C-alpha cells in the first residue's frame, strides 16, 4: 500500500482513512506493507509514544510497527521535506505550496504557527514538489524489488506515479484509491500537472476505488474512466471507546455553539458558513460560531466575518488536535460541514461519534450514507440558517438527531470497507 | 352466512409548504402541491374507482354494497380542486348501497390529547357528510383505526353511533376471530367490527407482489377464501385505503379487473352477501365482549402509535400543537382555528417518523419531505408563526376590551 500520510502524521481525512482501513485489513489477516514518504527521523513526542521501532537499518528505510496493527508493516522513505518540524502539517503544507504556485503574488498569510516557517522557505520547496513525488516513486520501486506482495494499492494522486512504476516493474495489479480529486480541491481552477497525474493513475490502474458515488461520477465524467472499472467503497469510522462522563457545557451557560471544523479552504465552503451565521443571528442572539481549523482562506474569512459585522460572534481557534478537538466537540450543539465539494467527509462521522448532531452539504459523499443528519445545498444559505436555528431552538430535534445519528454511525465500519477492498483484490488476482 | 363488508378510507392532508424560521406569511399550505396530488389521485383512483363501483352497484341491482370514510380535509380539497369527485361520491350515496362513516374532520390524533376537540371534530365531520350526501353517519372509525376500550366508551357516550371499527390483527386478538361482531366492555349499545387483516392486506399490500405465492390474485380465488369463513364467522371486514385502487396498486396490476369481477364471484355462493357496517350491526348480535385495554392501530407491523408518536420530535410537536388549544379558542378567529386544526392532521406527525427511515420503505413513499427532521423543522416553524399570530391577536383583543 502506498500512502502519503498516516497517524499521527496527518492533516486531514486521508491519514485517518488509511489507518482505519489498514487496521481492519490487519484484523482480517491481510498482510499490508505500507510505504510512506515520511521524515521519520524528525519524530516528536506525540508519535514516539505510539510507534515502536522494529528495526532501524541503515539506509533510507525505516520499519515501524503499530500496536494493534499486527499484519501491517510500515516502510518510511526518507523525504526531502523532512526539515519541517511538525510533520502533521506535511500534506497541508504541500497543498498550500501548490496553491501558492497557482496564485503567485496573491499569497495570503497563514496562521501564526505556520508563519514561523517563513514564506521564502516554502517557495524553496515548492519547486521540488513534483520531483519529490518522483523520488518517492523511485524509492518505492527500490523497496518493491525486495518485497513480496499480490496487489498494489495507491492512495491519492501523490502516490500514483509510485503505483504505476511499481506495477510496471513487478507486473502486479494496481488499484488506485481516490479520496479526493483536483476538482474537489480547486473547483474548476484545476492544476493541470496534478490532474494529469490523477488521470494517468486512474487509467493505469486495473481498478479504481472511489470513496463515494459522487466521486465515482467525477472519475467517470472528468477523467474519462469507464464505469465498470470504478468501485465505491465508503469510509468508516472507529467507535471511540472512552465513554466520557464529562457534562456537555456551553461556553457561557446557555450560550449555544455551532461548530465548523476543517481546513478553511475554498473546498470547505467557509464563506457559506459565515453567511448562514449572519442569518441565524437575525433570529437568535445567544449563539457563537466556532471555526476550528486553518487554511489559505483563513485570513479572508476573518476579514469577511468582520465586514459582515458578526466578528464578535465568530471565534477562530486555529488548527486543533487531540484533546482540543475532544473539547470543542463537547461544547458544540451542532457541527456544520458546508463543503462545496467533499468526496466523502469523515469529520461528520467523528462529530456523530461525539454525540454532536450534524448538518452537511448535499455536495458531499458522506451524505450518501448518512440519513439521520440534516442536509442542505451548500449555496442555500437561507435553508442552512433555517436548519441551524431549528437545532438550537427545538431541543427534541437535537436529541433525536443525536440518538439516531450516533446509532447510525456505528454501522459504518472499516471492517466493511476492508472487506470490499479485499473483494476487489481477489477479483484482480483471479484475472492475473 | 358470510357477509362481506367493504370499508375504504379516503384521505389526503393539507401538506405544508416549505416554511423557514424567517418566513412571516400566514399562508402555510402548499396550494400547488395539494392541488396537483389531489388531481393526480382523483384521476388515477377516486374517479375511476367511483365509476366502477357505481356500475357494479347498478349491475347487481343493489346487492353490492360498500362504505367509505372520507375526511373533511379531503372533501374541502375536492371542492376546491376537483369537484367532480364529490359528484361521483354523491351519485354513490344516492344508490342507497353506500354508507358514509364518521371520523374526525381533520383526520387528527385529538382523541389522545383533547376530548373536547375530538368530539367537536367528529360533530363537524358528521355535519359535512349530512350536507353533502344526505346521510347521518351511524358508525365511527377513528384516525388510523386507533382504538382502545376507553375510545369505545367515549363514542358510546356521545349517543350518536351504533358501531365502531378496530384493527383485528392476530397478536391483538389472540385466538379470537375477527369475523364476528363484538361488544366493547362497558358498552351497552355500541357494537364493534374488526378488520380481517389477512384478507384486507391480500388486496391492499400483497396484490401485486410477484414473490407472493398466491400471485396473481384473481377474484374467484379470493371469493373461495371468503367462502372458507362460512361456518367460522359471519362477516369479513375488508378495510383498506381507497388509494389501493389505482394509486398503491396501479391500474396495470389488474386491480380494477379484480374489483370488477369480485362481486360476481362472491355472490356465486348463495350464502354470501355484501353489507355496509350499519347493516352488519343491525343483522348480527355480538359474539362476546372484546377487551382491548391497550391502544392499537392499523399502522405498520407494530399496529401501535409508534408511527406518529415514536420519537421525541413527534411527541414534542403533538404536545405543542395541543398546548395551543386554549390560546386558539381565546383568540376567537376562524382563520386561526382552521389553520390550527389543519395542523392536527396525523400525516404531519407521520412524516416525522424515524422508524425504518434509513431502510427506505413505505413511510418514504408517502413523505413529501426528504427526511423526518426536515418535516419537524418545517412544522415547528409554522406552529411558531401561528402562536405568534394568536398572541398578537389576543393582545390587540385585550387592548380593545377596556374601551368596549
Interface residues (C-beta under 8 A of the other chain):
Chain A: X279 X282 X283 X371 X372 X373 X374 X375 X382 X383 X385 X386 X387 X389 X390 X393 X394 X396 X397 X399 X400 X401 X404 X408
Chain B: X20 X21 X22 X311 X312 X313 X315 X316 X317 X354 X357 X358 X370 X371 X372 X373 X374 X376 X377 X380 X381
